[in-house]
Amino acid sequence: MPVVRDLRVLLQLRDFRHLLAVRLLSQTADGVYQVALAAHVVFSPEKETSAAAIASAMAVLLLPYSLLGPFAGVLLDRWRRRQVLLHGNALRSGLATGTAVLILAQVPDWLFYVSALSVTGVNRFVLAGLSASLPRVVDSQERLVMANSLSPTAGTLAATLGGALALVLRIAVPDGASSDAVVVLMGAALYLSAAIAALRMAPGLLGPDPSALQPRLRAALLSTVRGLVAGVRHLLERRDPTVALAGMTAMRFCYGALTVMVLMLCRYAWAKTESEGLALLGFAVAASGAGFFAAAVVTPGAVGRLSPASDSDGRLRWMVVCATAASVLVPGLGLFFEPAPMLAAAFVLGLVTQGAKIATDTVVQSSIADDFRGRIFSLYDVLFNAAFVGGAAIAALTLPPDGRSVTLVILVAVLYAVTALVAMFHVKHGEREAKQTDVSRET
């Protein structure tokens, strides 16, 4: 298989192996922690959860630190990224342990959310640091494309595996708060393992270059606003990454809305007990994870076949294919509101969302200068999470108690179609400009 061959090539690079190990451990812990939170908030027997409550929890956990993401990006362009991965994962291990204690103590919800918010806040630094570091551990543009197909997808699969492990443990020990705390502690142990794995890399390996470092925190913070403006200007001057980020934001919005719908269906429409609902959610997560893996397999070849003019054209064309497929298959499968078709839809969503993300990551990394890359990926992180919460909010407004909403499914399908049209318009416009440039040169 090409994906196996590509992985074998990349694994020959020692620094890539070490960075991949940090990503896998860190994102496995993310999956464990997030499922533990979902189980505690959505599937606890003592809670009567609504779509609005789920959306509110997502907003509390994701929005505040996401809105501070660009500031984190400016700091990432000044701090050694290896140190961010080391200290960030160690800090998350301690904070996750605190979350487990709060669950056992049955504290008020606001205090639980403050603890969970702290863990997800540090996550902004770690994920952006992993993405910004990737070009530093490969030795060619061709291998960067392969790395973008495999590394983030492997991380997503690791998060899916972590979520599955958390679900199995939660179902096996259905004792309410105590089982939730045990799962959170497993996540804390994995975060600590990721921190230890980061020690295998030299402190300066992942950049940025020493000339770009500002060791004084006060000086870095004073330059945050100026650096953010410069980063946004740098992005907007490059149309390919701007269009790719906009398309990925729209697709993430759709993913957030459908995630809340599936959670409500698992909780109320398809299951009689909380354990049955968790099991169904586990199947949905597994189906989506299979889609992520399929995206890693098919995306590199698809991008190559869709690249008549340039690499960026092929990546954006692949985004068009992904969004178009979703616009057709989501209503075709989702409007049944039955487990089997919805699981097939989860696979499709995993494939198209991860396929579009691979394309977006590569466009951004290839088009953005290294000293801007940290802040752009933090901005990417903001858009990624804000769109997810926005989709969840729309779901909260439209979903009935059992999660069945034709209106929401149609709305999501239309947004996928619009995303495909906008991206295709950009690609066609770029082709016309290229032809005009060729004609001008000939004359």
Secondary structure, 3 states (H helix, E strand, C coil): CHHHHHHHHHHCCHHHHHHHHHHHHHHHHHHHHHHHHHHHHHCCCCCCCCHHHHHHHHHHHHHHHHHCHHHHHHHHCCCCHHHHHHHHHHHHHHHHHHHHHHHHHCCCHHHHHHHHHHHHHHHHHHHHHHHHHHHHHCCCHHHHHHHHHHHHHHHHHHHHHHHHHHHHHHHHCCCCHHHHHHHHHHHHHHHHHHHHHHCCCCCCCCCCCHHHCCCCHHHHHHCHHHHHHHHHHHHHCCHHHHHHHHHHHHHHHHHHHHHHHHHHHHHHHCCCCHHHHHHHHHHHHHHHHHHHHHHHHHHHHHHHHCCCCCHHHHHHHHHHHHHHHHHHHHHHHHCCCCHHHHHHHHHHHHHHHHHHHHHHHHHHHHHCCHHHHHHHHHHHHHHHHHHHHHHHHHHHHHCCCCCCCHHHHHHHHHHHHHHHHHHHHHHHHHHHHHHHHHHHHHC
